[in-house]
Every structure is written in C-alpha cells, then in structure tokens.
Amino acid sequence: MRFFPYELQLRHAFNLAKFSRTTTPDVQVEISFDGVTGYGEASMPPYLGESVESVTRFLSSLNLEQFTDPFRIEEMHDYMDSVAEGNNAAKAAVDIALHDLTGKIMGQPWHRIWGLDPALAPVTSFTIGIDKPDVVRKKVAEAAPYKLLKVKMGLDNDRELVETILQERPGVPLCVDANQGWTDREKALDMCHWLKERGCLFVEQPMAKENLDDAAWLTERAPLPIIADEAVKRLVDVERLKGAYSGINIKLMKSGGMHEAYQMAVLARALGMKVMVGCMTETSCAVSAAAQLAPLTQYADLDGNLLIANDRFRGMQIVDGKITLDPALPGIGVALL
Ligand code: MG
C-alpha cells in the first residue's frame, strides 16, 4: 500500500450552514497485488474530524501485508476496526482500493458483482451552495445539464435562495439539504410545506443530528421524505433511525467504504427506508466507487468530482443528468487521467 496527500481545489468557495472553505484535504491510496493496482481515496471535510495527519497516522499503523488474499475484505475491515475506532475516511480509502483491486482481478465492475443493473441508477443532483443571488444565478447556469438541483440551506435567506433558483430554472426539481441548520421543528414543517409546493422532492438533515425526537415528529408530519445524513455513519446507526427518518444518505467516507455501504443499503431497504448515496468533495475515484451502488438507491448526490478543479481520474459520467457507469472499466470504474 502507498499513499500521499492530495489537496482538492474547489471551483467555488463551498458555503454551508456551519462553515465555508476553498480546499478539501485528501489522501490518495494505491494497493497493489500481483502486478494489479487498485485506487482508493480519503476525503476529509473538516466537520468529520479527520485530517491528512490522522489518515496518514492510521494508514501508517496498518500492516496489510499479513493478508495474503485481497478478497478477504471482511477480515481486513475487522482488522482495521481493531486497530482504531473511527477513522472512517482512512478505512474507506483502504476499502475502495481493495474493491478496485479485486474488481480488476475479476475483470468486473462492482455494480455487476453486486448483481445491479446500471440502467437503474437515478439522476444525480448538482449542489447549489449558499451564496449571494448573482453567484447563485451563475451556479444555476453552470448546472444546466443537471435534472435535479440540491439546495444547501440553513441560513436566514433560505426562501430567497430557492426563489432565485426557480427564477433561473422554473419548474426544476429540487432537493434541500439544511445540514442541521433548522432549529425549530414547527418552522421546519412550515418550510417543508413551502418547499413541497415548489417542487422539492425531499429534505436532508433538517435539524441537529442528535435530536431524534424532533426528526420523528417532522418525518411523521412532513409532506416529503426526510433523509438522515449527519445522523448516520455506519451500519450500526441504521436501525435506530427507522421511524425518525424516511431514509438515509450513505457516503463512503462515513461508512468506511463500499463493503459496509452496500450492507447499509440492503438493511435500509429491508427496514422500508429510502436509500440515497452521496459523497464529499472527492476525485472521480471515490465518486465512481459510490456510483457502483447507485442502482440500489432512490436518490443520488454524486457531484463531488464536479466541484473540484484537479481531478486525477476518469470514471463515472453524468449523461443527461443520469449516473452512467462504463461497463468496460472493472473494479470501481476509474482510470488515471
Ligand atoms: Mg447532506
């Protein structure tokens, strides 16, 4: 295994309810076996608490050479969890590289290994961050190829932001991510009704992740699905969210990679919950790995590679707003640029 830091340069400053930034720290990982190399990646948006230092420390502490078979991913996850708790992005980097490696050895992309039809992948949303109206108009113009716009909310000008977007693209389907920014459940419910009337399909993480009672209150009354994001990381979190949320947003940097992400999607479906797949700002490496799971989901938010200016990979493509996987690319479906 080799790894190195790779700072992602964002095309626009990324403004969320709780912070703003122009770069994202990232570590690129390569795992080779018998002359075949798999690629992986850890992306560390600051709010998740990992950093280049913590990922480097965790990866340096691993001895993967004790495993003689790269297909024993379950065992390697048990090992990584025994080395340290948390470190989910670092674990995801190893997991993604192992999936890429094993998929390449089998000569098959993971959606095929999982038995999924790539034609069933949903349209992906394109994120419009919180910004001044003239910047929002510019971003909406750039988002012209996308069929679903994701609006970041949680500040005082939420309604103005939606109206600006709808002036630019009347009738475009929207989804909303409040990133825990709403504090009053009655106001959140009013906002859900207002959004539903304006073509919003679902609302992601309206209130604080710890507050399951208010989430359940809102989910019971809201006219659209309420999806957990910050409230869910790994498989162990899914079952206790049933009833509190309509569905979960799975991200590889939270789940520790594709192995558990797949299990989360299967469990959420069995519990009657909706499944969304999302990403951080990432290169096409981690985004394409997440896209392998997309046919199992109702909603996808896989635009992280489009938000950066220095991608290293060619991979998952958006064609007519839809996630499109190249069946000729095995593993996670990427090639170095
Ligand atoms: Mg979110």
Boltz pocket constraint, residues with backbone or C-beta under 6 A from the ligand:
constraints:
  - pocket:
      binder: B
      contacts: [[A, 177], [A, 179], [A, 204], [A, 205], [A, 229], [A, 230], [A, 249]]
      max_distance: 6.0
